[in-house]
């Protein structure tokens, strides 16, 4: 009986140590930068829908090219879908930083 209690205590101690080690580990989320120096639509990286037939412009960005989602004409609309950079993971928050050019 005493040996069984000792094994249980040893198991509990190992489990506690393992839990502590897992708690100390750091998990980093995915990190992606799009500077649009190359066409993001050729490899299927981004998906866009809207009225603009040529949304990627090779020059004039900061740096590189830029996406012209819409131009100020004919009530155009557009949307961009970015890929899942952490497949299979639950997203609990994210940061999105953009260098926007609004107007002409």
N, C-alpha and C positions, 0 to 999 in steps of 0.2 A: 504494500500500500504506500509506503514511504517513497519507494522508487517512482511510482506513478505520479505522486505529488511533485517530486523533483523534476520529472520530465515535463509536466504541465508548466511549472514555473520557468523552466529553461525555454520552453516554446514561447511563453508570454514575453520573456525578456528579448528573445530574438525578434519576435513580431514588433515589439516596441522600438527596438533599434532600427529595424527595417523601415518602419513608419517614419521615424525621425530622419533617416537618410533620404527618403523620398521627399519629405517636406522641405529639406534643405536644398534640393535640386531646383534649378531655374529652368523654366520652359520659355523659349522665345517664339513669338509668332512670326509669320512670314513677313517679309519686307520687300516691296517691289517699287521700282522707280521707272516711270515712263517719261523719257525726254523727247520722244517722237523724232529722233534723228533718222529712224527707218520706219517704213510703213507698218503700223501695228496690226493691220488687217490682213496682210499677206499670209502670215503664219497662223491665222485664226486666234491671235492673242486677244483682240477686242472685237466686240460685236456692236454695230451701230445701226439704228433704224431712224428714218426720217426722210426729209425732202432733198438733202444734199447728196448728190451722186459721187462727189469726190471730197470727203471730209478731211483727208490728210493732206497737209501742205508741207513740202519738204524744207522750206526756209522761212525765216521770219519769226521763229519762236525764241525762247529764252532759256537754254540754248536750243539749237536744232530746229525742228519743224514744229507744227502745232496742228490741232484738230479744229477745223471750222465746222462746228456742229450745225449751225444755221447762219444764214446771212439775213440782214434786215430787209427782207422783201417777201411779199406774198404770204404772210402769216405762217412761216415755216416752223416745224417742230422737229425735235430730235431726241434721241436717248442713246446712251452708251452703256453696255454691260461689260464690266470688268470680270476677269476670270477668278475662280476660287483659288486662292493661293495657299490655303490650308485645307486641302480636301479631307473630308471626314471629321473635321473638328467643329465644335460648337463655337460660333463667334459670339463673344460676350461684349465686345467693344472694339472700336477701331479708330484710327486717326486718318484723315484724308486731307492732304495739303495740295492746293492747286495754284498755279500761276495763270490767272484768267485775263483774257483780253475781251473786254466788253465794249461793244460799239464797233466802229470801223477802224 
